[in-house]
Amino acid sequence: YVGQLLPVWEDVAHVVACTIHPQSTAITMRPSILLHGPHGAGKRTATKAAAAALGCHFVSLSCEDIRPEGMPDDKVVETLDAVMNIAGNYKPVILLLRDIHLLAQPSPMVPNVEAQGARVGAALSRCIVKGLEGQFGEDDEASIISGRHEEGPFPRPIFLIATTSDPDDVEPGIRRCFTHEILADAPDADGRRMLLQSFLSSACDECSIGAEDIDNMVQHTAGLLPVELKNVAAEA
């Protein structure tokens, strides 16, 4: 059960929608999204909702798994290609890379993190373009043999979305890969009321908490994130 959703999922869906439109092959720009905001703001939920609304599969991976500590840059590039190839078997798919800032981090082995970010960013940019052009996953011959080949202009792409708590933590070489940056932040009063009502209604069929009580909760929960509001509703 998901319940009501904050509007940020629509912002994500609007960007992705242009890439899966039948005429999207005429668009020269290859968009990608950096979705940022604090932990618990609903970044993954918003991305999953956008994928569901657009009829796309959804694959989520942590960059901590893509780049374990001490992994050299060339291995990171190989891993990114491997991840895109796996995601390509599910296209159209939204691939979510969580904590993108972990792809380039300062360490004793890497004195120049800016150069590292530039190398990894260049590889990531190539993956974004190749993913949207359908160059990952099964080749045409395999698709025809398996009966999954489709005629027509529908590109069936891989769309990349990355998340981070603070975009300033992302190395410039990697941050430049993303054409759109979207903020998922603490909800306003209307958003808090909507979420609290949704969480409370999912917890019990006949909730004894009235509108006045919910208004009081809304006033005293300013600045709380969706995950924290869920805990408030559970306590109530």
Residue pairs with C-beta under 8 A, 6 or more apart in sequence:
1 202
2 45
2 49
3 195
3 198
3 199
3 201
3 202
4 194
4 195
4 197
4 198
5 42
5 45
5 46
5 49
6 42
6 46
6 184
6 187
6 191
6 194
6 195
6 226
7 191
8 35
8 42
8 46
8 182
8 183
8 184
9 45
9 46
9 47
9 49
9 50
9 53
10 50
11 182
12 33
12 35
12 46
12 47
12 49
12 50
12 161
12 182
13 49
13 50
13 53
13 54
15 31
15 33
15 180
15 182
16 31
16 33
16 50
16 51
16 54
16 56
16 94
16 159
16 161
17 54
18 24
18 27
18 31
19 27
19 31
19 132
19 155
19 157
19 159
20 54
20 55
20 56
20 92
20 154
20 155
20 156
20 157
20 159
22 152
22 153
22 154
23 153
24 155
24 157
25 153
25 155
29 179
30 128
30 129
30 132
30 133
30 179
31 132
31 159
31 179
31 180
32 128
32 159
32 160
32 161
32 162
32 177
32 178
32 179
32 180
33 160
33 161
33 162
33 178
33 179
33 180
33 181
33 182
34 100
34 161
34 162
34 163
34 164
34 167
34 170
34 175
34 178
34 180
34 181
34 182
35 43
35 46
35 47
35 161
35 162
35 163
35 181
35 182
35 184
36 43
36 163
36 164
36 165
36 166
36 167
36 181
36 182
36 183
36 184
37 43
37 165
37 183
37 184
37 185
38 165
38 185
38 186
38 225
39 165
39 225
39 227
40 225
40 226
40 227
40 228
41 184
41 185
41 186
41 225
41 226
41 227
42 184
42 225
42 226
42 227
43 163
43 184
44 60
44 96
44 98
44 163
45 226
46 184
47 58
47 60
47 94
47 96
47 161
47 163
48 58
50 56
50 94
51 57
51 58
51 93
51 94
52 58
54 92
54 94
55 92
56 92
56 93
56 94
56 159
57 90
57 91
57 92
57 93
57 94
58 93
58 94
58 96
59 86
59 87
59 90
59 93
59 94
59 95
59 96
60 96
60 98
61 83
61 95
61 96
61 97
61 98
62 97
62 98
62 99
62 102
63 97
63 98
63 99
63 100
63 101
63 102
63 103
63 162
64 99
64 102
66 76
66 79
66 80
66 83
66 97
66 102
66 103
67 76
67 79
67 102
67 103
69 107
70 107
70 109
71 79
73 116
73 119
73 120
76 103
76 120
76 123
77 119
77 120
77 123
80 123
80 124
80 127
81 123
81 127
81 136
83 95
84 95
84 127
84 130
84 131
84 136
84 158
85 136
85 137
87 93
87 95
87 131
87 136
87 137
87 158
88 131
88 134
88 136
88 137
88 138
88 158
89 137
89 138
90 137
91 134
91 136
91 137
91 156
91 157
91 158
92 156
92 157
92 158
92 159
93 158
93 159
94 159
94 161
95 131
95 158
95 159
95 160
95 161
96 161
96 162
96 163
97 160
97 161
97 162
97 163
98 162
98 163
99 163
99 164
99 165
100 162
100 163
100 164
100 170
100 174
101 164
101 166
101 169
101 170
101 171
101 174
103 117
103 120
103 124
103 171
103 174
104 113
104 116
104 117
104 120
104 121
104 171
104 173
104 174
105 113
106 113
110 116
113 171
114 171
114 172
114 173
116 171
117 171
117 172
117 173
117 174
118 171
118 173
119 173
120 171
120 173
120 174
121 171
121 172
121 173
121 174
121 175
121 176
121 177
122 173
124 174
124 177
125 176
125 177
127 136
127 160
128 160
128 177
130 136
131 157
131 158
131 159
131 160
132 155
132 157
132 158
132 159
133 155
133 157
134 155
134 156
134 157
136 158
137 158
138 146
138 148
140 149
143 149
150 156
162 178
164 170
167 175
167 181
186 222
186 223
186 224
186 225
187 194
187 195
187 225
187 226
187 229
189 218
189 219
189 222
192 217
192 218
192 221
192 222
192 224
192 229
193 214
193 215
193 218
195 226
195 229
195 230
196 214
196 217
196 218
196 221
196 229
196 232
196 233
197 214
199 229
199 230
199 233
199 234
200 207
200 209
200 214
200 233
200 236
201 207
203 233
203 234
209 236
213 236
217 232
217 236
221 228
221 229
221 232
224 232
